[in-house]
Amino acid sequence: MPSDAILKFKGNCRIERAHDLHQMLHGPLLSCLPATIDCSGIEQADASFFQLLISGQKAFRSRGLDF
């Protein structure tokens, strides 16, 4: 059984980094790996980050993967 991909978000998690943050989620999803999210290093976040997490959760669940 594959291990979880641990995604460590840190620093600025605002709209200007949305593409990079999306790419972080996309890798494990393509590899069909469950993902564990670590937000302990985030200094700033806005609504776009939370929208990304909600969207990511839906995408992972639609493939039967834990998120």
N, C-alpha and C positions, 0 to 999 in steps of 0.2 A: 504494500500500500504506500503511495507517495506521501511524503511529509508535506506539511503546510509550507507555503511560501510566506515568510514573515516580511511584511511591508512596513518599513520604519519611515513614517512621515516626520519631517523636521523643518524647523525654520519657518519660512513664509509659505503658507498654504492658501494663497489668495488667487483671485481670478487670473492674474498675470502668469501664474504657473499652472493653470488648469491643464494645458496640453501635456506637460511633463508628468503631472500627477495621474492623469488618465493613462499614460503609457505605463506607469508603475503597476496599475491594476490590470492592464491588458495582457502583460506577459504571463502571469499565472493563469489567467482565464484561458488563453490560447493553449497552455500546457496542461489544462485540466487539473490544476492543483488547487486545493482549498487554500484560503488566504487568512492569515492572522494579521490584524492591523494594530500597529503600535503608534499611538499618537503622543507619546510622552515627550517628544522633542519639538513639538509644534510651538512656535512663538506667536504666530499670527495666523488666523483662519477667518474666512468669510463664508457667506452662504453658499458660494460655489463649491467649496470643499465638502460641505455636508450634502449638497445635491449629488456630488460625485460619489460619495460613500453610499448614498441611498440607491443610486443607479447601479453601482457596483454590486451591492447586495442582491438586487433583483437579477442582474446578469448571472452572478454565480449560482444563485438558487435555481434559475431556469435550467442550468446544466447539472443540477444535483450536487453542487459543491458547497461546502461550508464557507462562511465568510464572517 
